[in-house]
Amino acid sequence: MAECILILGGAGSGKSSYALSICKSFKKKIFLATALPVDNETREKIKRHREERGADWITVEEPLYIGQRINEFSEADSVILLDCLTFWINNLMFEGAEVEKEVQVLKKAISHASGTIVVVSNEVGLGIVPVETESRKYRYYLATANKEIAQISKKVIFMIAGIPLFIKSDSPAKNSLIP
């Protein structure tokens, strides 16, 4: 099984930059991008992320079938950076896909992958309960995906203001609230 690292946090918390820092020592780096350039803001974010990554990355754009792409590209001694579940869940809902089924496909792909998988996702459960039904459904699906991936991850890191907080780690000291 691959080593899976889940990085959660709010918008602008430093998740993607921290994920890149984890991946920099790998010789083969694959960036699995889920964002679709649907507006100027997203296009600008995609451009900034490409520049931050640099030329030594293979970029695979896949808005829907990321489990299949992990199966296709995972290799020992490589890293796949999946950025991010947040856009992916949105894409699945927009397409009318079976979200819970696709989450299980992703979980299985990660569980059977080689190498290292780093997954980035937003934590959307810390705010108020959305009024709109679709927003509540989105929050539910993303929370479910986060929990499923956290379950199989060796490390879960929560980013706050650019600072990593280790929620789950192979180091017992990093899991403890007591120093």
C-alpha positions in Angstrom: 0.0 0.0 0.0 1.1 3.5 -0.7 1.8 6.0 2.0 -1.1 8.4 2.0 -0.8 11.9 3.5 -4.0 14.0 3.8 -3.6 17.7 4.2 -6.7 19.6 5.3 -7.4 23.2 6.1 -9.4 26.3 5.2 -9.1 28.3 2.0 -5.7 30.0 1.8 -4.3 28.2 4.8 -1.2 27.0 3.0 -2.3 23.4 2.1 -1.0 23.3 -1.4 2.4 24.9 -0.6 2.9 22.5 2.3 2.0 19.6 0.1 4.6 20.7 -2.5 7.2 20.9 0.3 6.5 17.3 1.2 6.9 16.2 -2.4 10.0 18.1 -3.4 12.5 15.2 -2.6 10.8 12.7 -5.0 12.4 12.2 -8.4 9.1 11.5 -10.2 6.3 13.9 -9.3 2.8 13.8 -10.7 0.3 16.5 -10.0 -3.2 15.3 -10.3 -5.3 18.5 -10.8 -9.1 18.5 -10.3 -9.8 22.2 -10.8 -11.6 23.3 -14.0 -10.7 26.8 -15.3 -14.3 28.0 -15.1 -13.7 31.6 -14.2 -10.9 34.2 -14.1 -10.2 33.6 -10.4 -9.8 29.8 -10.9 -7.6 30.3 -14.0 -5.4 32.6 -12.0 -5.1 30.1 -9.1 -4.2 27.3 -11.6 -1.5 29.6 -13.1 0.0 30.4 -9.7 0.0 26.8 -8.7 1.8 25.8 -12.0 4.4 28.4 -11.4 4.9 27.3 -7.8 5.4 23.7 -8.8 8.0 24.2 -11.5 8.9 22.2 -14.6 9.9 19.0 -12.9 6.3 17.9 -12.4 4.0 15.9 -14.7 0.6 17.5 -14.6 -2.5 15.3 -15.2 -5.7 17.2 -15.4 -8.6 15.0 -14.3 -11.8 16.6 -12.9 -13.8 13.4 -12.3 -12.0 10.0 -12.5 -9.1 10.5 -10.1 -9.2 6.9 -8.8 -8.5 5.6 -12.3 -5.7 8.1 -12.8 -4.0 7.0 -9.5 -4.2 3.4 -10.8 -2.6 4.5 -14.0 0.2 6.7 -12.7 1.2 5.3 -9.3 4.7 3.8 -9.1 7.1 2.9 -6.3 9.4 5.8 -5.5 7.1 8.3 -7.0 4.6 10.8 -5.5 1.2 11.8 -6.7 -0.1 15.1 -5.4 -3.9 15.2 -5.6 -5.0 18.8 -5.4 -7.9 18.8 -4.5 -10.8 16.9 -3.2 -12.7 20.1 -2.8 -13.0 20.8 -6.5 -13.4 17.1 -7.3 -16.5 16.8 -5.1 -17.9 19.9 -6.8 -17.2 18.5 -10.2 -18.8 15.1 -9.4 -22.0 16.8 -8.1 -22.2 19.1 -11.1 -22.0 16.1 -13.4 -24.6 14.2 -11.5 -22.1 11.4 -10.7 -22.6 8.9 -7.8 -20.3 10.8 -5.4 -20.2 8.1 -2.6 -19.3 5.4 -5.2 -16.5 7.6 -6.6 -15.2 8.2 -3.1 -14.9 4.4 -2.6 -13.2 4.0 -6.0 -10.7 6.7 -4.9 -10.2 5.0 -1.5 -9.5 1.6 -3.1 -7.1 3.2 -5.7 -5.1 4.8 -2.9 -5.1 1.6 -0.8 -3.7 -0.4 -3.8 -1.3 2.3 -5.1 2.5 2.2 -5.0 4.6 5.1 -3.9 3.3 8.1 -2.0 0.0 9.8 -2.4 -0.5 13.3 -1.0 -4.1 14.5 -0.9 -5.2 18.1 -0.4 -8.7 19.0 0.7 -10.6 21.8 2.4 -12.2 21.3 5.8 -15.7 22.8 5.4 -17.3 21.5 8.6 -16.0 24.3 10.9 -18.5 26.9 9.9 -22.3 27.3 10.2 -24.7 24.8 8.6 -25.5 26.1 5.1 -29.1 27.1 4.5 -29.2 25.7 0.9 -29.9 22.0 0.4 -27.2 21.7 -2.3 -24.6 23.4 0.0 -25.4 21.0 2.8 -25.2 18.1 0.5 -21.8 19.3 -0.8 -20.5 19.7 2.8 -21.7 16.2 3.6 -20.0 14.7 0.6 -16.7 16.5 1.2 -16.7 15.6 4.9 -17.4 12.0 4.0 -14.5 12.0 1.4 -12.2 13.6 4.0 -13.1 10.9 6.6 -12.7 8.0 4.2 -9.2 9.3 3.0 -8.2 10.1 6.6 -9.0 6.6 7.6 -6.4 5.1 5.2 -3.8 7.9 5.6 -0.6 7.4 7.6 -0.6 11.1 8.3 -3.3 13.7 8.5 -2.1 17.3 8.8 -4.4 20.3 9.4 -3.1 23.7 8.2 -3.8 26.8 10.1 -2.3 30.1 8.9 0.5 28.3 7.1 1.3 26.2 10.2 0.9 22.4 10.1 -0.8 20.7 13.0 -0.3 17.0 13.0 -3.6 15.2 13.6 -2.5 11.7 12.8 1.1 10.6 12.4 3.3 7.5 12.7 5.0 9.4 15.5 3.0 9.0 18.8 4.4 12.3 20.1 2.9 14.2 17.2 -0.5 12.7 17.9 -0.5 13.8 21.5 -2.0 17.0 22.9 0.5 16.9 25.7 4.1 17.9 24.7 
